[in-house]
Amino acid sequence: MPHISNKKIKDDDLKRIKNQLVSIFDTAGNKRKSDALLREFLTYTENIMFSKRLAILFMLDQKISKNYISSVLSVSPSTISRISLKLEENKYPFISKIMKKNRKDIWDILEIIIKAGLPPKIGKGRWQWLNEIERRQDRKIFKS
């Protein structure tokens, strides 16, 4: 689990730092640059954590059962319940809007995961399938 320091930052300073983060993502511009930015900025664990969280949101939006989501994505039921509650409380209005526009893309990826079976829960190659999907997506972008 990611670690947050106990040392507090002044609210004004934290706001400026957050604004800088948004500005950096805004400056990245296109998908390829944003992808490179995320790969450099996020740790391996954070990348997986955010990817799974987004997949949970997409699957909940499609009324897929929490048990099925838990088994397919190897996440705890409590994580799914927490995200589900926030979704029901409309805590993700911007993400919900984006999900509706990108529904086909995420379902293409989730279909591959579900049809191919789950990767091992532990071990060196457990996320190799995700790298392969990303390579395929990158090839599509370069051909366009």
Buried (B, 14 or more C-beta within 10 A) or exposed (E): EEEEEEEEEEEEEEEEEEEEEEEEBEEBEEEEEBBEBBEEEBEEEEBBBEBBBBBBBBBBBEEBEBEEBBEBBEBEEEBBEEBBEEBEEEEBEEBEEEBEEEEEEBBEBBEBBEEEEEBEEEEEEBBEBBEEBEEEBEEEEEEE
